[in-house]
Amino acid sequence: MSEHDQNRRVAEQMCQDFTWNGQPLQEGDCVAIMDGNVVAVANRPDEAIATLRKLEPNPRRGMVIQVSHPTRDIIR
């Protein structure tokens, strides 16, 4: 499984359960994920990105998500 797939699975689980390893997450939390692990939780995306880039300067590695309830897009 690729790193992207690992990160995506973690992100989907967090947005569904609003928890990670038993720790509660709030809607709107910005979470940095790398190698399928949470490396930072912040109030603002730029804080999560800064922490992620300190750990891994390569912009192709890791991802930052904002925890929120899933929404449906309707195209008419």
Protein Blocks (a to p, Z undefined) as FASTA:
>chain_A
ZZklmmmmmmmmmmmnopaehiacdehiacddeehiafbdcfbfklmmmmmmmmomclkg
gcddddddddddddZZ
